[in-house]
Amino acid sequence: MSRVWPAIRIMALLIFVVVGAGCGATAVREDAARKVAQGFHAAVGDRDAARACGLLAPATREDLEHSAGEGCLKAIMSARIRSAGAVGHIDVYGDQARVVFAHDTVFLSAFSAGWRVTAAGCHPRGERPYQCELRGD
């Protein structure tokens, strides 16, 4: 019995470390997604089109340019993206994230260069998919 207790303590400690490391990794990913979503909104608010376009996922940028019939730098300033307000909560699922602000929801995907905005200006519609001002297909 005396040899069993140290083994149980070691196993409990290992489980605690592994679970704690996983929670830390999630917090880091959530923080990174939040920073990109906030940076995107700050860039739009500052009318910094180059920075805002740089934070878009490739398909989102292409869709914006195609639907507007002009380059991203002009099109992003014409998009109806309003001030987001405070961050309410963040969900990260694998390489996808959702940052819910008081007045907007931003969806992101992880790329080799980091998180990129896949949709913004999004509002829930009950059981139906979000309605988004800016999105990539």
N, C-alpha and C positions, 0 to 999 in steps of 0.2 A: 504494500500500500504506500510506503514512503517513497518509492521510486515512481509511482503513478502520478502523484501530485506535482512534482516538478515538470513532468511531461505535459500535464494538463495546463499548467501555467504557461509553459512555452508555446503550446498550441494556441491558447487564448491570446497571448501577446502577438503571435504571428497573424492571427485573424484580425485583431485590432489594427495592426500596422497595414495590412493589405486593404481592409475596408477604409481606413483613414486615408490612404494614398489615393484610392479611387475617388473619394469625396473631394479631395484636394484637386485632383485633375479636372473634375467636373466644374469646380469653382473657378479654376483658371480659364477653362473654355467659356464659361458663362461670362466672365469678366471681359475676355477678349471680344466676344460677340457684342456685348453691351457697348464697349468702346467704339467699335466700328459703326454700330447703329447710331450712337450719339454723334460720332464724327461725321457721318453722312448728313444727319439733320443740321449739325452746325455748319457744314459746308454749304448746304442749300440756303440756310438762313443768312450766311455771310455772302451769298451769291458767288461763291468760289466754285465755279463750274468744273474746273480741272480736277479739284480735289474730290468733288461729289462723283464725277464720272469715273475717277480712279478707284472708287469704292464699290462700283457696280460689278456684278458678275458679268462675264462676257455675253451670255444670252440675253440678259436684261438690258445691257447697253445696246446690243443689236436690235432688240425689239423696240426700244425707245427711239433709236435713230430711224428705223423703218417706219414706225407709225407716225412720227413727226415729219418725216421727209427731210430731215436735216441732221447735222452732226450732233453728237452728244452735248457739246459745250453750249449750244443754243437750246437744244431740246430740253435739257434738264432744268433750265431756268424758266421754261414755259410749263413744265409739269406742275400740277396743282398739289404740291406737297406742303401741307401746313405745319406749323410748329407742333412738335410732338408732345411737349410737356414732360413731366417726370416719368421715370421708369417705374412701371408697376411690377412686372416680373419677367423672368427669362426662363425659357425652356430650351434645353440642348438635347437632341436625339441623334447620336452618331455624328454625321457631318452636316446636320441641319440644325438651325436655331431659330427661335422666335423671340423677339424682344417686344414686349407689350408696354407701350407708353400710355400716358393719360389720353392722348388724342390721336394715336397712330399705332399700328403694329407693323414691325419690320421683320421680314424673313431673310435669313442668311444661309449660305452654304460655305463649307470649308474648302478652300483650294490650297495649292502648294504655297501661294503667297499670303495665305491667311483667310479670315472670314471676308466674304463679299456679299453685298446686298443683292438678293434675288427678287425681292418685292418690297415696295414701300407705299405709303399712303393707303394702307389697308385697313378695312373696317369689317368687323364680323357682321354676318347676316343670319343669325340664328343657326338653323340646320344646314343652310346653304354655304358654299365656299365663300371665303373673304372676297370683298370687292376691293381691288387694288388699283391705284392710279398708275403705278409703275410696276411692271413685272416682266419676266422673261418666260417664254414658252419652251 
